Amino acid sequence: MKNLLVKDWMTTDVICVPPDMVLPDAAALMRKKRIRRLPVVDEHGVLIGIISQSDILAAKPSEATSLDIWEINYLLSRLKIRKVMTRDPLTVFPDSTIKEAAQLMHDHKIGGLPVVDEQRHVVGIITESDIFRILIAWFNEEIGETEQPASA
């Protein structure tokens, strides 16, 4: 499994968002698409950040707030994801190994990594779900030490 490459296991149809998207829209998009993170790109498609479900939850006010629901909704409707995203997220390249990606995710306690090209354009994303998929395929002997997936 040491030689498995990110490009063979990553998700390639990545939904990216602009930094001026408001928080409720990002949250709604994640719910609709059933995803937990969104790479944030600038006007040239260059990765500048990432926003996760946990970032969105952390940005919401405490239930102990003295604001009423209308005030909360108004404030959230104006909050841009650039204010709460993780800037300059860790990334991997398509030719990085799965071991490198998994080690980064483990060491930094994160659930996914944008996969970028040399210009930092997002070409994919590799997540903990992909790592589990690899493990299951390996346990089921569908892949060997150096083989690629039957269907990614």
C-alpha positions, 0 to 999 in steps of 0.5 A: 500500500506504500505506493498507492497514489492520491490521484488514483483515490481522490474525488475529482468533481470537487465543489469549490466556493468563493471567499465572499460566499455567506456562511448560511449558503455554504452550510446549505450547499454542504447539506445538499451535496452531503459533504463536510468541507469546501475548498475556497478559491480566489477569482483565478481558481487558486486555493486560498482556504478551506471551510468545514462543517466544524468551522461553520458550527464554531462560527455560530453564536452560543445558545446563551446569547442575548440576541434574538433569532432575527438578530442572529440570522441577520448577522449570520447572513452577512458573515462571509466564509473568508472570516471563518475559513482555514487559510492556506490549508495543508494540501497534497499533489496528485502524485503524493502517496496515500501514506503521505496524505494519511500521515498529514491528516493524522498528524494535524487531526484533519479529515481531508486535504485539497489536492492541488497542481503546481499553481495551487488549482484544486484538482481533487480532494482526498478525505478520511472516507477515501482512506477507509475505502482503501483499507476496505479494498485492501482487507478484501484483497481487491488491491495489493501493495502496489496495485491501483483501484479497480474503480475509483 
